[in-house]
């Protein structure tokens, strides 16, 4: 059975898409650490451990994530875009891109802000527009 992230990338489950190409998909985390918190996944590989990926998939994922991070920083005011790879909560490799003001913003144990559906859609649209400029 496909993972929830594969189902999202396939359009079976709605998401706030911020970027996509043939092999990778990026969408807003529905339980974000900060506004703009984005997940980046490979579409065709469901392995849950990033270091199990074939070198070409691994390198392509990071290249795609870099482009998404550049777009995210342009769309969401922040000092940096932080990166985390945990892979514990969903059995599908994914990279977290989180807009940061301080290092503490990347603490997965902290209380998550509530972001309205309208705001999520607005952020996704802004990031996608920046991504398409690159």
C-alpha positions in Angstrom: 0.0 0.0 0.0 1.3 3.5 -0.9 2.4 5.8 1.9 0.4 8.9 2.8 3.1 11.0 1.1 2.9 9.0 -2.2 -0.8 9.4 -2.1 -0.3 13.2 -1.6 2.1 13.4 -4.5 -0.3 11.4 -6.7 -3.1 13.9 -5.9 -5.2 11.3 -4.0 -5.0 13.4 -0.8 -5.1 17.2 -1.0 -2.1 19.2 -0.1 -0.7 22.7 -0.3 1.8 22.1 -3.1 4.7 24.5 -3.3 6.8 22.8 -6.0 6.9 19.8 -8.2 8.8 18.2 -11.0 8.7 14.7 -12.5 10.6 13.1 -9.6 10.0 15.2 -6.5 7.2 17.0 -4.7 7.1 19.7 -2.1 4.1 20.7 0.1 3.4 22.5 3.3 3.4 20.6 6.5 -0.1 20.6 7.9 1.4 20.7 11.5 4.1 23.3 10.9 6.8 24.4 13.2 6.5 27.8 11.5 4.5 29.3 8.7 5.9 27.9 5.4 7.3 24.7 6.9 7.6 22.5 3.8 8.2 18.8 3.2 10.2 17.6 0.2 9.8 14.0 -1.0 10.9 11.8 -3.8 7.7 10.7 -5.8 8.8 7.3 -6.9 10.7 5.9 -3.9 9.0 5.2 -0.6 12.1 4.1 1.4 11.9 5.6 4.9 15.6 6.1 5.3 17.3 8.9 3.3 20.6 7.1 3.2 19.1 4.1 1.5 18.2 6.1 -1.6 20.1 5.4 -4.8 22.8 8.1 -5.3 21.0 9.7 -8.2 17.7 10.0 -6.3 19.5 11.3 -3.2 21.3 13.9 -5.1 18.2 14.9 -7.1 16.2 15.2 -3.9 18.8 17.6 -2.4 19.0 19.7 -5.6 15.2 20.0 -5.7 15.1 20.8 -1.9 17.7 23.6 -2.5 15.6 25.2 -5.2 12.5 24.9 -3.0 14.4 26.5 0.0 15.5 29.4 -2.2 11.8 30.0 -3.2 10.6 29.5 0.4 13.1 32.2 1.7 11.9 34.6 -1.0 8.3 34.0 -0.2 8.3 33.8 3.6 10.3 36.4 5.6 12.9 34.6 7.6 16.6 34.8 8.5 17.3 31.3 7.2 15.6 28.1 6.0 16.5 25.3 8.4 16.8 21.7 7.3 15.9 18.5 9.2 15.7 14.9 8.1 14.1 12.7 10.8 12.0 10.1 9.0 10.5 8.8 12.1 6.8 9.8 11.7 6.1 8.7 8.1 7.8 5.8 6.4 8.7 7.8 3.3 12.0 9.8 3.0 11.3 13.5 3.5 13.2 16.7 4.1 11.8 19.4 6.4 12.5 23.0 5.2 11.6 25.4 8.0 11.7 29.2 7.9 13.7 30.3 10.9 14.2 33.4 12.9 16.2 31.6 15.6 17.7 28.1 16.1 14.9 27.3 18.6 12.4 27.5 15.7 13.6 24.0 14.6 12.5 22.3 17.8 10.1 19.6 16.9 8.9 19.3 20.6 7.6 22.9 20.7 3.9 23.9 20.5 3.0 24.2 16.8 1.3 27.4 15.6 -2.2 27.3 14.2 -2.2 28.4 10.6 -5.6 28.8 8.8 -6.4 27.0 5.6 -6.6 30.4 3.8 -3.1 31.4 5.1 -1.7 28.0 4.1 -3.1 28.4 0.6 -1.6 31.9 0.4 1.8 30.7 1.5 1.8 27.8 -1.0 0.8 30.1 -3.8 3.6 32.5 -2.9 6.3 29.8 -2.7 5.1 28.2 -5.9 5.3 31.6 -7.7 8.9 32.1 -6.4 9.8 28.5 -7.4 8.5 29.1 -10.9 10.8 32.1 -11.3 13.9 30.1 -10.7 
